């Protein structure tokens, strides 16, 4: 990981960020019209991007169970741009939001992701994309952005955790996502090989489970995190007594859990996302195998975090949920830019961020803005700056309270935070940070 080079810092006045500037240089699955009107940065007025402005796009599921988290991610980035005065170095920057979900699916949709990717490339004012939320959608979009003749076009995700986007995982990964042979995708959260391992370690070492049922949603993310969980469970001495996919279209899962009753399991791990009928799965787990405070503990990865409907579900009480980062509640404890940004968010929007990933969305946008400031204003220039090894966001300015950068070879972030949370009293409560090797 580069530790020296150009540090992008945000000059402070009454707001957290007024402008981006360079302060140090080292030696060295239904298609639809899925984009919204451009959202102007502070002071630009109107709905359209000002003449000559560069566009930072977001690509998120704005319908279905992820709506609240995605809306607050866009809110956080809008606030970041407002506090930066709509500037990244010498460039005017405005925000354009894209929806990669459909009402019919109630979640991200492969055809819509493909259409969005083409639309990003076609909109010549766009220089980078913050997204996607779902790893499967990223795997559709990244190759299209990579092959852009005027790019490759930069994408930085705040939430994709499937390892295959940046490192060897499934056959052909990650090279098949980069047809030009040049990396254009980065992320600022730890990957599922770390998250799945952390979940297994926590369940064994802190909860003392011995036999676990593993269920996955048959999606890219769910299969990946389940695979990592099972590998680490074997090392930890947890016996996997059942390993199956759940069908998101089923009205209930009573029969599924009835089939597990005689296996002696003391743990159920749900490898997947809540959008895939997760709440019904939680209800039926409790109905058949008992409450999560009882003998059979329930845990999910970050695919279940940030959903108010899950948090308010009576059957979800005492469920453990991991998160590939630190929640907003922890960012406010140490003061500094992270605490201030969360406080400013609540003051502007009247509530805490719906998901911890919302603040990480702003952090991904910080990295993109810093790359824009260090570039010549072209897509290629922005991508080249992002992968130069010279961009880093200082701890003093970072909205996640820690200095971070992305590895110019892989695109992975240098910060690997992992949190263990539990649903208590209708909300997610931070239990502890979990060390990641």
Secondary structure, 3 states (H helix, E strand, C coil): CCCCCCEEEEECCCCCCCEEEECCCCCCCCCCCCEEEEECCCCCCCCCCCCCCEEEEEEECCCHHHHHHHHHHHHHHHHHHHHCCCEECCEEEEEEEEECEECCCCEECHHHHHHHHHHHHHCCCEEEEEECCCHHHHHHHHHHHHCCCCCCCEEEECCCCCHHHCCCCCCCCCHHHCCCCCCCEEECCCCHHHHHHHHHHHHHHCCCCCEEEEEECCCHHHHHHHHHHHHHHHHHCCEEEEEEECCCCCCCCHHHHHCCHHHCCCEEEEECCCCCCHHHHHHHHHHHHCCCCCCCEEEECHHHCCCHHHHCCHHHCCCEEEECCCCHHHHCCCCHHHHHHHHHHHHHHCCCCCCHHHHHHHHHHHHHHHHHHCCCCCHHHHHHHHCCCCCEECCCCCCCCCCECECCCCCCECCCCCEEEEEECCEEEEEEECCCC
